[in-house]
Amino acid sequence: MSHRIAQPRRYLMCRPEHFTVSYRINPWMQPERPTDTARALAQWQTLHDTYVSLGHEVELIDPVPGLPDMVYTANGGFTVDGRALGVRFRVDERRGEEQPFMDWFAAHGFEVVEPIEVQEGEGDFLLVGDTILAGTGFRSTGHSHREVADVFGLEVVSLRLVDPRFYHLDTAIAVLDPSSGAPTEPGSGAASIAYLPTAFDDASREVLEERFPDAIRVSDADGAVFGLNAASDGCNVFISPRATGFAEQLRERGYRPVPVDLSELLLGGGGIKCCTLELRGKR
């Protein structure tokens, strides 16, 4: 078993003070079912406190009344080396979030780039080493992949999602070793990502198999409970407590699963990673 080392991360989160499900923009949302804002706040606070207790820095963006999905900060932008690319949401219900996030980045020293193409931040852009894995199929357009490549000057690998339950890339791939992007030798035991094979089309699965031969392949059962909507510091992997098979796979690879229940926030179609935007660079 390899020895994993936790790397301190810096995250942006937003308290779900206005969380409710009043519309339906993904298969998880059921407006007819009441949501418990107090329960969502308590679960979110547990995630926040768990990050802090393990040495991670958490910054907060103020929630805005009428924007219940601001809690899903991963969709608010994408940052690398002090540069922040804003977002342009596909759905009208979330367009009001775009400017508050860009304003926050600017106020905290990031060089802000206003996007042209439709894309939803770290929901569909995942940084693995010096490579950006970019999702398309439901929310972010393929044109946004060219834009993110131009903005950050990094290689972008396009992946197509085909299951509407997994409408963002961060619901189908978890980055386990944020600083490791180099392909690994088969059998080495290294695993820089975990993913749900059935969430992707055939061509994308071939790309993932070639580039990440030792990736953890997660079962449909664990994917269906948002097991892959996870955050990792290279050792501790923050996951849904219902993703029991994935937790065992992580232990076998030397990671430490840290279960955090966000079941109330899942009613809005978001989990741990959705509530966690990584900040890379400027303070």
N, C-alpha and C positions, 0 to 999 in steps of 0.2 A: 504494500500500500504506500502510495507516495505521500510526502509530507506537504500539506497545503499551508500557505502563509496568508493570513488576512491582510488586505491592503486598505488603509483608511480611505473612505470615500466621502464625497461631499454631495449632498442631495438637496433638491428643492421639493417641498411638500406644501399642501394647502389644506387647512382644516375644513372638513365637510360641514360647515355650519349651515349651509343652505341645501344640503343634499336631499334630494327627493327624486322619484322617477315619475315625471309628468308627461313624458313623450316616449316614443319608441324609435330609436335609430340603430338598434342592433338586436339580434335575436334574444339576448339576455334580458332586455328591458320589458317589464310588464306593468304599464301604468295603472292597470286595474288593481294591482296588489299594493296595499299600503306599505310605505317604508318607514323605518324607525330611525329618525335622524340622531337621536341620543345614542342609540346602539352603534350607528355608523361612526359617530364621534369617538366613542369608547374604543372601538376596534382600531380606528385610525391612530388614536393616541398610543395604543399598545405597540403598533408598528413603529411609530416615531420613537417611543422610549426604548424599544429594542435596538434600533439603530444606534441611538446615543449611548446605550449601555455597552455596546461593543466597539465604541471608539469612533463612530462616524459622526460627521458634522451635518446637521440638518438646518437649512434655512427655510423661511416661510414666505409665501406670497399671500397677501390678504385675499380672502374670498370676496366675491362680488355678488350681491343679491341678484337673483334671476339667472345666475349661471351655475346651476347645481353640479355640472360636470367638471368644474375647475379643480376639484379634488384629484382628478386624474392628470396630474401635472406632467406625466411623461409625454402627453400629447401637446404640451405647450411650447416645445422647441427642441433643438438639438445643438449641443455645445461641444466644441473641440478647441483646445488651446486658446481659450479666451475669446473665441468668436461664437456667436449665437445666431443660428438661422431660425427665424420665426416660422410660424405655421400659417397655412391657409386651409381651413377646414372644408371638407366636402359638404357637410350638412349645415344648414342655416342655423340650427339650434345652438351651435357651438361657435359661430363666427364672432360673437361678442368677447370670447376669451383671447382672441389674437392680440389685440393691442395691450391689454394688461400684462401679458407675459413679455412682450417686447419692451414695454416700459420698465418692467422689473429688471430685465437683463441690462438695459442701458444704465439704470440707476446703480447697478452693481459692477460697473466697469467693463462689461462685455462689449465687444464690437458687434453691433446688431445688423444683420442682413435681413431685409424684408423680402419674403419669398414672392415669386411670380407664379409658380406652379402649385397645384393642390397637393399637399402632403400634411401629415399629422405627427411630425416630430419623432420622438423616440418611440412612439407607437409603431412606426414602420422603419425607423433607422436604428440599427444596433451596431455599436463600434466593437470590433474584435481585433485587437492589436491595431494595425494600420489599415484595416479594411472595414468598410461600412457594408453590412448586410442590409439590403433595402427591399421592403415588401411592397407589393402591388396586388391588385385584384379586386379590392373593395373600397378602400379609402384613398390612399396615395396613388397618384398617376405615375406611369412610367417616365413621363417627362421630368418629374421631380427628381428622379435618380440622376439624370444628367446635371440638374441644377445643384444637387448636393455634392456631386463630384467636383463641379467647378468652384463651389464656395470653399470647400475644404482641401482640395487638391489631393484627395485620397482615392484609392481604388474602391469602386462600388460594385457589389455583386447583387444582381436583381433576382428576386425570388417571387414566384406567383402563388398566392393563397387561393384555395378553391372551396373551402368550407366556410359558409357565412358565420358560423359560430366563432371562427378564428379570423376575425376581420382585420386585425392588426398583427404585424409580425411578432410583437412582444407577447402575444397569446400563444404562439406556436414555437418560439425559440427562446431559450434562456441562455444568456452569456454567463459562463461560469468562471472564466479566467479573464477578466477585463483587459489585462495587459498582454495577453498572449494571443497572437493572431497567426503565427506561423503554422503551416500544415504539420501534422505530426505523423510519425512513422506508425503504420498499423501494428497493433500489439504493444505499443509503448505504455498504455494505460492513461495517456494524457487525454483530456476531454475539455476543450475550450468552450464547447456549447453542448446543450441538450436540445432536442427538437422532437416534434410530433410529425412523423413522416406523412400521415394521411391528410395533414392540413395543406400539403403542397401538390402541385402538378408534377407529372413524371420528370420533366426536364429539371425542375428545381430540386427534386429529390436526388437526381444524378449529380447535380452540382454539389449538394451538401455531402453526399457520400464520398465524392472525390476530394473535396477540400478538408473535410473533417472525418476521416475514416474511423477515429476512435470516439466520436461524439456519442453521448448517451441518447439512445432512441427511446422515447417515452411512449407508454401504452395509450390507447384511445381512452381508457378509463381514467387515467391520470390527467390527460389533456382535457377531458370533459369537465373536470372540477377546477379548471384554470391552474393546473399544477405548473405549467411552464411560464405563467405570468409571475416570474420570480426575480429577485435581485440577489446578487452575489458579490462578495468582496474577495473572492479567490479561495476562501476557506468556508466561511459561513454562507449558507444558501437559504434565503428567506422564502419559504414556500407555504402553500396551502396545507393545513393539517390533513386534508382529505386525500392528498396525493401520496398515499402510503407506499405505493410501488416505486415511485420516483425517489422518495426519501431513502428507500433501501438501495436503489441504484447509486445514489449520491454517496452513501456510507461506504459502499463497495469501492468507490473511486477515491476515498479519502477525504471527502467533503463532510461538513457538519450541517445537516439540515436543521433549520430553525423554523418551526411551524408558527405561523401567525394567522389567526382567523380573521378574514375580511369578508365573511359571508354576506353581511348587509350591503357592503359596497359592490359585491358581485351582482346584486340586483340591478345595478346600473351598467353592468358589462365591464367592470374593471376589478383588478386584483392588486396584488402587492406591487408589481412593476408599474402598473398604470398609475399608482399613487406616488411614484418615485422617479423624478427626473435627475439624472446625474449631471453635476456641474463640473466641467473640466476647464480649469484655467483661472481667469481673473477673479479677484476678490473685490 
